[in-house]
Amino acid sequence: MTTILAPAARGFDPLGISGRSLPMQAALLLFGTGVLALASQISVPMVPVPITMQTFALTMIGVLYGWRLGALTVLAWLGEAMMGLPVLANGGGGLAPFVGPTAGYLVAFPIIAALAGYLAEKGWTGSHVVKSFLAHLSANILCLAIGGAWLGYLIGVEKGLALGVTPFILGAVLKSALAAALLMALARRKAQPLDL
């Protein structure tokens, strides 16, 4: 059964989301918000924005869920944060993160999940490791651009770049490489027949 949230027909659908029912996709959405909340707690404190595994989880959810369900999952997670649940980095929640220095990054999150998912649906994932890396890196760089632009608006362009973009470039490259490697391994495992 295909629903409106299912990924478009594509070769890489390791979770079989395109054939899942709407209730199962809703369960996956809730599971995804939990994964994002956990990934947000894995952080290296920095000022004004901590380095976390959020962007890794965001792009992976976009790829594994497809751009529609991936973006909706991220929006649901941000909704949980707005309601005050401690699902953001360092247990943050409430409305303050959506108007402070992290607001630009938070706005970028559903966009980058959708971008990674869209590129995956176009074949930029799985065994296409270089394209997969570029898809994740593009999403991460877009996140830094949007988040850095907002931060630059708040504290000045030079400071915004120095504090909100430059320190995170290496992390973006490393997280993109990790995502591409994991997705390549997943594609290879899926392609191998099971020995029973």
Backbone torsions as a table, in degrees:
resi	resn	phi	psi	omega
1	MET	NA	128.4	178.9
2	THR	-105.8	138.2	177.9
3	THR	-119.8	173.5	-178.7
4	ILE	-63.9	-24.7	-179.1
5	LEU	-84.2	-14.1	-175.4
6	ALA	-69.0	149.6	176.1
7	PRO	-63.6	153.3	175.0
8	ALA	-61.5	159.8	178.0
9	ALA	-54.8	124.9	-177.6
10	ARG	-153.4	162.2	-178.8
11	GLY	-78.1	-25.6	-176.2
12	PHE	-107.9	100.2	178.8
13	ASP	-144.5	67.7	-172.1
14	PRO	-62.9	-23.6	179.0
15	LEU	-92.4	-2.3	180.0
16	GLY	63.0	32.3	-175.7
17	ILE	-64.7	-32.5	-178.0
18	SER	-61.9	-21.5	179.5
19	GLY	-105.7	8.0	-176.6
20	ARG	-89.9	150.8	178.6
21	SER	-73.8	164.5	178.1
22	LEU	-59.7	-43.3	176.6
23	PRO	-61.1	-37.1	178.2
24	MET	-68.5	-38.8	177.1
25	GLN	-65.4	-35.7	176.0
26	ALA	-64.3	-39.9	177.3
27	ALA	-64.9	-40.0	177.1
28	LEU	-64.3	-37.1	177.2
29	LEU	-60.4	-48.2	179.6
30	LEU	-63.8	-40.5	176.4
31	PHE	-61.1	-43.1	179.4
32	GLY	-61.7	-38.5	177.8
33	THR	-65.3	-34.7	176.2
34	GLY	-66.7	-41.7	177.0
35	VAL	-61.1	-43.5	178.8
36	LEU	-63.5	-40.0	178.5
37	ALA	-63.4	-41.7	178.1
38	LEU	-67.0	-44.2	-179.8
39	ALA	-62.1	-30.8	179.9
40	SER	-68.0	-23.9	-178.2
41	GLN	-85.8	-11.8	175.3
42	ILE	-87.6	98.2	-173.4
43	SER	-143.5	156.5	172.6
44	VAL	-112.3	112.6	-176.2
45	PRO	-61.1	130.5	173.8
46	MET	-143.5	160.7	178.1
47	VAL	-111.1	134.1	0.3
48	PRO	-92.5	-4.1	-175.8
49	VAL	-128.0	125.7	180.0
50	PRO	-74.6	153.1	171.6
51	ILE	-84.5	126.3	180.0
52	THR	-131.9	176.2	174.3
53	MET	-89.2	11.9	-179.4
54	GLN	-56.7	-50.9	-175.0
55	THR	-66.1	-32.5	174.1
56	PHE	-60.8	-50.2	180.0
57	ALA	-64.4	-38.3	-179.3
58	LEU	-61.9	-49.0	-178.4
59	THR	-70.4	-34.7	177.5
60	MET	-65.3	-41.3	177.6
61	ILE	-64.4	-40.7	176.4
62	GLY	-58.6	-43.8	-178.5
63	VAL	-70.8	-48.1	-175.1
64	LEU	-73.6	-32.2	-177.6
65	TYR	-94.1	-17.4	-171.1
66	GLY	89.1	157.3	-171.7
67	TRP	-64.3	-33.5	-177.2
68	ARG	-70.2	-58.1	-178.8
69	LEU	-68.2	-33.5	177.2
70	GLY	-61.4	-50.2	179.8
71	ALA	-64.3	-40.3	178.9
72	LEU	-64.4	-37.9	177.4
73	THR	-62.3	-43.4	179.7
74	VAL	-65.8	-41.5	177.8
75	LEU	-62.4	-39.1	177.6
76	ALA	-64.4	-41.4	178.2
77	TRP	-63.4	-41.8	176.6
78	LEU	-65.7	-35.1	175.0
79	GLY	-62.4	-40.8	176.2
80	GLU	-60.3	-41.8	178.6
81	ALA	-63.2	-43.6	-179.9
82	MET	-61.8	-32.1	178.6
83	MET	-75.9	-3.9	177.0
84	GLY	101.6	-0.5	177.7
85	LEU	-68.2	141.7	-175.5
86	PRO	-81.4	63.4	-173.2
87	VAL	-102.6	-7.0	-179.5
88	LEU	-91.4	179.2	-179.4
89	ALA	-53.7	140.6	-179.8
90	ASN	57.1	30.7	178.1
91	GLY	71.7	22.1	-179.0
92	GLY	-73.4	154.7	176.8
93	GLY	-170.9	177.9	-177.8
94	GLY	91.3	-171.7	-176.1
95	LEU	-86.8	-21.3	-176.0
96	ALA	-56.0	-43.1	179.9
97	PRO	-61.9	-20.6	-177.0
98	PHE	-86.1	-2.0	175.9
99	VAL	-127.1	-5.4	-179.1
100	GLY	-94.5	-157.6	-176.2
101	PRO	-63.8	-22.8	-178.8
102	THR	-88.0	-5.8	-173.6
103	ALA	-56.1	-42.8	-179.3
104	GLY	-62.4	-39.4	178.7
105	TYR	-67.5	-42.1	179.9
106	LEU	-62.3	-39.8	176.8
107	VAL	-64.0	-35.9	-177.9
108	ALA	-72.1	-26.0	-171.9
109	PHE	-55.6	-51.1	179.2
110	PRO	-66.6	-29.2	179.0
111	ILE	-66.3	-43.6	-177.6
112	ILE	-73.5	-31.4	174.6
113	ALA	-63.9	-43.2	178.7
114	ALA	-65.0	-41.4	179.8
115	LEU	-63.1	-47.7	179.2
116	ALA	-61.6	-41.7	178.8
117	GLY	-66.0	-41.0	178.7
118	TYR	-63.5	-46.2	179.8
119	LEU	-64.5	-36.6	176.7
120	ALA	-62.9	-40.9	178.6
121	GLU	-65.2	-21.9	176.8
122	LYS	-90.9	6.2	175.9
123	GLY	99.2	6.3	-178.7
124	TRP	-87.5	57.8	-179.6
125	THR	-165.6	-176.1	175.9
126	GLY	63.7	-124.4	-176.5
127	SER	-73.8	-10.7	176.0
128	HIS	-88.0	72.1	-167.7
129	VAL	-64.1	-37.3	-179.8
130	VAL	-68.8	-45.0	177.0
131	LYS	-63.1	-38.7	179.1
132	SER	-62.4	-46.6	177.2
133	PHE	-58.4	-45.5	-179.0
134	LEU	-65.6	-34.7	178.3
135	ALA	-64.0	-47.4	-179.7
136	HIS	-67.4	-41.2	179.7
137	LEU	-65.3	-41.4	177.2
138	SER	-58.9	-43.7	178.9
139	ALA	-64.1	-42.9	179.1
140	ASN	-64.3	-41.7	179.9
141	ILE	-66.9	-39.0	176.2
142	LEU	-61.1	-41.5	177.6
143	CYS	-60.8	-45.2	179.1
144	LEU	-64.6	-36.7	179.9
145	ALA	-66.1	-46.7	-179.4
146	ILE	-68.1	-47.7	179.2
147	GLY	-63.6	-41.6	179.1
148	GLY	-66.6	-35.0	178.3
149	ALA	-64.2	-43.9	178.2
150	TRP	-64.9	-44.5	179.2
151	LEU	-62.7	-40.2	176.9
152	GLY	-61.9	-37.0	176.4
153	TYR	-62.6	-38.8	-177.6
154	LEU	-76.4	-41.4	-171.4
155	ILE	-123.1	2.9	-178.1
156	GLY	104.3	145.0	-174.2
157	VAL	-60.5	-47.6	-176.7
158	GLU	-62.1	-46.1	178.1
159	LYS	-67.4	-38.3	179.1
160	GLY	-60.3	-43.4	176.8
161	LEU	-65.7	-44.7	-176.8
162	ALA	-66.2	-36.5	-175.7
163	LEU	-98.7	-29.3	-171.7
164	GLY	-114.5	-2.9	-179.6
165	VAL	-127.4	-62.0	-173.6
166	THR	-53.3	-45.2	-178.2
167	PRO	-66.1	-15.0	-173.3
168	PHE	-103.2	-3.2	-177.0
169	ILE	-66.1	-47.2	179.0
170	LEU	-60.1	-43.1	177.1
171	GLY	-60.4	-39.1	178.5
172	ALA	-63.4	-41.3	179.0
173	VAL	-65.3	-46.4	-178.8
174	LEU	-64.8	-43.9	179.4
175	LYS	-66.1	-35.2	178.0
176	SER	-66.9	-41.2	178.1
177	ALA	-65.2	-42.0	178.4
178	LEU	-62.0	-45.1	179.3
179	ALA	-61.3	-45.8	-179.8
180	ALA	-62.4	-41.3	179.7
181	ALA	-65.3	-44.1	179.1
182	LEU	-64.1	-40.6	-179.7
183	LEU	-70.3	-33.4	175.2
184	MET	-65.5	-43.9	178.3
185	ALA	-62.7	-39.8	178.7
186	LEU	-64.9	-41.9	178.7
187	ALA	-64.4	-40.2	179.2
188	ARG	-67.3	-41.7	179.5
189	ARG	-63.9	-40.4	179.9
190	LYS	-65.8	-34.0	-176.5
191	ALA	-76.7	-20.9	-177.7
192	GLN	-83.7	134.7	177.1
193	PRO	-70.4	147.7	179.0
194	LEU	-79.6	132.5	175.2
195	ASP	-91.0	119.1	-179.7
196	LEU	-110.1	NA	NA
